[in-house]
Amino acid sequence: MAEAVQEKIKNYRTAPFDARFPNTNQTRNCFQNYLDFHRCNKALTAKGQDVSPCQWYQRVFKSMCPMSWVSKWDEQLADGSFPGKI
Protein backbone atom coordinates (compact mmCIF):
# COMPACT_ATOMS: atom_id res chain seq x y z
CA MET A 1 0.00 0.00 0.00
CA ALA A 2 2.78 2.42 0.86
CA GLU A 3 4.33 1.86 -2.55
CA ALA A 4 1.05 2.74 -4.27
CA VAL A 5 0.77 5.95 -2.26
CA GLN A 6 4.37 6.87 -3.00
CA GLU A 7 3.78 6.23 -6.71
CA LYS A 8 0.68 8.46 -6.72
CA ILE A 9 2.56 11.22 -4.89
CA LYS A 10 5.47 10.97 -7.33
CA ASN A 11 3.17 11.21 -10.36
CA TYR A 12 1.01 13.98 -8.85
CA ARG A 13 0.30 16.86 -11.22
CA THR A 14 -2.94 18.45 -10.01
CA ALA A 15 -5.83 17.64 -7.72
CA PRO A 16 -7.98 14.83 -9.13
CA PHE A 17 -11.75 15.00 -9.41
CA ASP A 18 -13.49 14.40 -6.08
CA ALA A 19 -17.11 13.27 -6.39
CA ARG A 20 -17.94 14.78 -3.00
CA PHE A 21 -17.42 18.24 -4.53
CA PRO A 22 -18.88 18.17 -8.07
CA ASN A 23 -19.48 21.92 -8.44
CA THR A 24 -17.13 24.53 -9.77
CA ASN A 25 -16.67 26.20 -6.39
CA GLN A 26 -13.86 24.20 -4.80
CA THR A 27 -13.64 26.13 -1.53
CA ARG A 28 -15.06 23.26 0.54
CA ASN A 29 -12.76 20.78 -1.22
CA CYS A 30 -9.76 22.94 -0.32
CA PHE A 31 -10.79 23.19 3.34
CA GLN A 32 -11.63 19.47 3.61
CA ASN A 33 -8.22 18.44 2.28
CA TYR A 34 -6.55 20.81 4.75
CA LEU A 35 -8.49 19.17 7.59
CA ASP A 36 -7.77 15.66 6.26
CA PHE A 37 -4.03 16.42 6.13
CA HIS A 38 -3.92 17.52 9.75
CA ARG A 39 -6.19 14.69 10.93
CA CYS A 40 -4.03 12.16 9.11
CA ASN A 41 -0.85 13.58 10.65
CA LYS A 42 -2.37 13.58 14.12
CA ALA A 43 -3.71 10.02 13.85
CA LEU A 44 -0.57 8.46 12.40
CA THR A 45 1.75 10.33 14.75
CA ALA A 46 -0.29 9.13 17.74
CA LYS A 47 0.11 5.54 16.52
CA GLY A 48 3.81 6.03 15.86
CA GLN A 49 3.42 5.25 12.16
CA ASP A 50 4.93 6.84 9.07
CA VAL A 51 3.08 10.01 8.05
CA SER A 52 4.08 9.90 4.38
CA PRO A 53 0.55 8.94 3.17
CA CYS A 54 -0.59 12.31 4.52
CA GLN A 55 1.52 14.07 1.90
CA TRP A 56 -1.23 13.37 -0.61
CA TYR A 57 -3.68 15.64 1.23
CA GLN A 58 -1.02 18.29 1.63
CA ARG A 59 -0.28 18.36 -2.09
CA VAL A 60 -3.96 18.57 -2.94
CA PHE A 61 -4.72 21.45 -0.59
CA LYS A 62 -1.55 23.30 -1.58
CA SER A 63 -2.55 23.09 -5.24
CA MET A 64 -6.15 24.17 -4.60
CA CYS A 65 -6.07 26.64 -1.72
CA PRO A 66 -4.82 30.22 -1.87
CA MET A 67 -1.68 30.51 0.25
CA SER A 68 -3.21 33.40 2.20
CA TRP A 69 -5.93 31.02 3.45
CA VAL A 70 -3.40 28.35 4.40
CA SER A 71 -1.21 30.81 6.31
CA LYS A 72 -4.29 32.16 8.14
CA TRP A 73 -5.38 28.63 9.07
CA ASP A 74 -1.86 27.77 10.24
CA GLU A 75 -1.86 30.86 12.46
CA GLN A 76 -5.27 29.91 13.85
CA LEU A 77 -4.03 26.38 14.59
CA ALA A 78 -1.05 27.82 16.47
CA ASP A 79 -3.31 30.19 18.43
CA GLY A 80 -5.89 27.51 19.22
CA SER A 81 -8.66 29.42 17.47
CA PHE A 82 -9.01 27.24 14.35
CA PRO A 83 -12.72 26.69 13.52
CA GLY A 84 -12.31 23.15 12.15
CA LYS A 85 -12.33 19.94 14.19
CA ILE A 86 -8.98 18.16 13.91
WOKALIN-V9196 format. One record per pair of residues at least 6 apart in sequence whose ideal C-beta (glycine too) atoms are under 6 Angstrom apart, sorted by the first residue. I is the first residue (numbers start at 1). J is the second residue. If there is no record, write none. Layout:
i=I j=J
i=I j=J
//
This chain:
i=5 j=53
i=9 j=55
i=9 j=56
i=12 j=59
i=14 j=63
i=15 j=60
i=15 j=63
i=15 j=64
i=18 j=29
i=21 j=28
i=21 j=29
i=26 j=64
i=30 j=61
i=30 j=64
i=30 j=65
i=33 j=57
i=33 j=60
i=33 j=61
i=34 j=61
i=35 j=84
i=36 j=57
i=37 j=54
i=37 j=57
i=37 j=58
i=38 j=86
i=39 j=86
i=40 j=54
i=40 j=57
i=41 j=51
i=41 j=54
i=44 j=51
i=76 j=82
//
